[in-house]
Amino acid sequence: MDDEQTVSEEETFADPETSLDDKPFGARSDGEIAALVEGHLSLLPPIARRLRRDIGSAAEVDELLAAGREALFEAARVYDPTRSPFAAFATSRARWAMIDAVRRETHSRGQSARIRAIEP
């Protein structure tokens, strides 16, 4: 019986395009994802304004909101209701996505400046 279980587990993960995050805890329909996103868009502006205030002029609020919307969509897709409330989960994911967007933006600026400095 262990062999049968092993085979079925191997078959489940045999496709390299499939990961555990693709359809966790049952697939959500596009409508369910849209409802979660639309219901929680109001979480993003306060997060973006606070990050903008904390980091200074490194990023525009609109850029932060765009990163937050993407993170909110992804959070709705992978959310596990048995672990935490959606608002807490989405807030954390959105905040980290916004921080990562600022990091990427400032990192590329630094590289560009260094490249220009060493060009002949």
C-alpha positions as a Markdown table, in Angstrom:
| # | Residue | x | y | z |
|---|---|---|---|---|
| 1 | Met | 0.0 | 0.0 | 0.0 |
| 2 | Asp | 2.9 | 2.3 | 0.6 |
| 3 | Asp | 4.0 | 1.8 | -2.9 |
| 4 | Glu | 0.6 | 2.8 | -4.2 |
| 5 | Gln | 0.7 | 6.0 | -2.2 |
| 6 | Thr | 4.3 | 6.8 | -3.4 |
| 7 | Val | 3.2 | 6.3 | -7.0 |
| 8 | Ser | 0.2 | 8.6 | -6.6 |
| 9 | Glu | 2.4 | 11.3 | -4.9 |
| 10 | Glu | 4.9 | 11.0 | -7.7 |
| 11 | Glu | 2.3 | 11.3 | -10.4 |
| 12 | Thr | 0.9 | 14.4 | -8.6 |
| 13 | Phe | 4.2 | 16.2 | -8.8 |
| 14 | Ala | 5.5 | 14.7 | -12.1 |
| 15 | Asp | 4.6 | 17.8 | -14.1 |
| 16 | Pro | 7.4 | 20.4 | -13.7 |
| 17 | Glu | 5.0 | 23.2 | -14.6 |
| 18 | Thr | 2.8 | 22.3 | -11.6 |
| 19 | Ser | 3.8 | 23.6 | -8.1 |
| 20 | Leu | 2.1 | 23.5 | -4.7 |
| 21 | Asp | 1.2 | 27.2 | -5.1 |
| 22 | Asp | -0.6 | 26.7 | -8.4 |
| 23 | Lys | -3.9 | 25.5 | -6.8 |
| 24 | Pro | -3.5 | 25.4 | -3.0 |
| 25 | Phe | -6.4 | 24.3 | -0.9 |
| 26 | Gly | -8.7 | 23.9 | -3.9 |
| 27 | Ala | -8.9 | 26.1 | -6.9 |
| 28 | Arg | -10.5 | 29.5 | -6.6 |
| 29 | Ser | -12.6 | 30.8 | -9.5 |
| 30 | Asp | -11.7 | 34.0 | -11.2 |
| 31 | Gly | -14.8 | 35.5 | -9.6 |
| 32 | Glu | -13.7 | 34.5 | -6.1 |
| 33 | Ile | -10.2 | 36.0 | -6.6 |
| 34 | Ala | -11.7 | 39.2 | -8.0 |
| 35 | Ala | -14.1 | 39.5 | -5.1 |
| 36 | Leu | -11.2 | 39.1 | -2.6 |
| 37 | Val | -9.1 | 41.7 | -4.4 |
| 38 | Glu | -11.9 | 44.2 | -4.9 |
| 39 | Gly | -13.0 | 43.9 | -1.3 |
| 40 | His | -9.5 | 44.6 | 0.0 |
| 41 | Leu | -8.1 | 47.3 | -2.3 |
| 42 | Ser | -8.7 | 49.8 | 0.5 |
| 43 | Leu | -5.8 | 48.2 | 2.4 |
| 44 | Leu | -3.2 | 49.4 | -0.1 |
| 45 | Pro | -3.2 | 53.3 | 0.1 |
| 46 | Pro | -2.3 | 53.5 | 3.8 |
| 47 | Ile | 0.5 | 51.0 | 3.3 |
| 48 | Ala | 1.8 | 52.9 | 0.3 |
| 49 | Arg | 1.6 | 56.3 | 2.0 |
| 50 | Arg | 3.4 | 55.0 | 5.1 |
| 51 | Leu | 6.2 | 53.4 | 3.1 |
| 52 | Arg | 6.5 | 56.6 | 1.0 |
| 53 | Arg | 6.9 | 58.6 | 4.2 |
| 54 | Asp | 9.4 | 56.1 | 5.7 |
| 55 | Ile | 11.6 | 55.8 | 2.7 |
| 56 | Gly | 11.5 | 59.4 | 1.4 |
| 57 | Ser | 11.6 | 60.1 | -2.3 |
| 58 | Ala | 12.7 | 56.7 | -3.5 |
| 59 | Ala | 9.3 | 55.7 | -5.0 |
| 60 | Glu | 6.1 | 57.3 | -6.0 |
| 61 | Val | 2.8 | 56.2 | -4.3 |
| 62 | Asp | 1.4 | 55.1 | -7.7 |
| 63 | Glu | 4.3 | 52.7 | -8.2 |
| 64 | Leu | 3.8 | 51.3 | -4.8 |
| 65 | Leu | 0.1 | 50.9 | -5.3 |
| 66 | Ala | 0.7 | 49.0 | -8.6 |
| 67 | Ala | 3.1 | 46.6 | -6.8 |
| 68 | Gly | 0.5 | 46.3 | -4.0 |
| 69 | Arg | -2.3 | 45.4 | -6.5 |
| 70 | Glu | -0.2 | 42.7 | -8.0 |
| 71 | Ala | 0.6 | 41.3 | -4.6 |
| 72 | Leu | -3.1 | 41.5 | -3.6 |
| 73 | Phe | -4.0 | 39.4 | -6.6 |
| 74 | Glu | -1.4 | 36.8 | -5.9 |
| 75 | Ala | -2.4 | 36.8 | -2.2 |
| 76 | Ala | -6.0 | 36.1 | -3.2 |
| 77 | Arg | -4.9 | 33.3 | -5.5 |
| 78 | Val | -2.8 | 31.4 | -2.8 |
| 79 | Tyr | -4.7 | 32.4 | 0.4 |
| 80 | Asp | -5.2 | 29.6 | 2.9 |
| 81 | Pro | -8.2 | 30.5 | 5.2 |
| 82 | Thr | -7.1 | 28.0 | 7.8 |
| 83 | Arg | -3.9 | 30.0 | 8.6 |
| 84 | Ser | -5.0 | 33.6 | 9.0 |
| 85 | Pro | -7.5 | 36.2 | 8.1 |
| 86 | Phe | -7.2 | 37.4 | 4.5 |
| 87 | Ala | -6.7 | 41.1 | 5.5 |
| 88 | Ala | -3.6 | 40.2 | 7.6 |
| 89 | Phe | -2.2 | 38.0 | 5.0 |
| 90 | Ala | -2.8 | 40.4 | 2.1 |
| 91 | Thr | -1.4 | 43.4 | 4.1 |
| 92 | Ser | 1.8 | 41.5 | 4.7 |
| 93 | Arg | 2.2 | 40.4 | 1.1 |
| 94 | Ala | 1.4 | 43.8 | -0.3 |
| 95 | Arg | 3.8 | 45.6 | 2.1 |
| 96 | Trp | 6.7 | 43.3 | 1.2 |
| 97 | Ala | 5.9 | 43.6 | -2.5 |
| 98 | Met | 6.0 | 47.4 | -2.2 |
| 99 | Ile | 9.3 | 47.2 | -0.4 |
| 100 | Asp | 10.7 | 44.8 | -3.0 |
| 101 | Ala | 9.6 | 47.2 | -5.8 |
| 102 | Val | 11.5 | 50.1 | -4.1 |
| 103 | Arg | 14.5 | 47.8 | -3.7 |
| 104 | Arg | 14.5 | 46.8 | -7.4 |
| 105 | Glu | 14.1 | 50.5 | -8.5 |
| 106 | Thr | 16.9 | 51.8 | -6.3 |
| 107 | His | 19.1 | 48.8 | -7.2 |
| 108 | Ser | 18.8 | 49.4 | -10.9 |
| 109 | Arg | 19.5 | 53.1 | -10.5 |
| 110 | Gly | 22.7 | 52.4 | -8.7 |
| 111 | Gln | 23.9 | 49.9 | -11.4 |
| 112 | Ser | 23.1 | 52.4 | -14.1 |
| 113 | Ala | 25.0 | 55.1 | -12.4 |
| 114 | Arg | 28.0 | 52.8 | -11.9 |
| 115 | Ile | 27.9 | 51.8 | -15.6 |
| 116 | Arg | 27.8 | 55.4 | -16.8 |
| 117 | Ala | 30.7 | 56.2 | -14.5 |
| 118 | Ile | 33.0 | 53.6 | -16.0 |
| 119 | Glu | 32.0 | 54.1 | -19.6 |
| 120 | Pro | 34.8 | 55.6 | -21.8 |
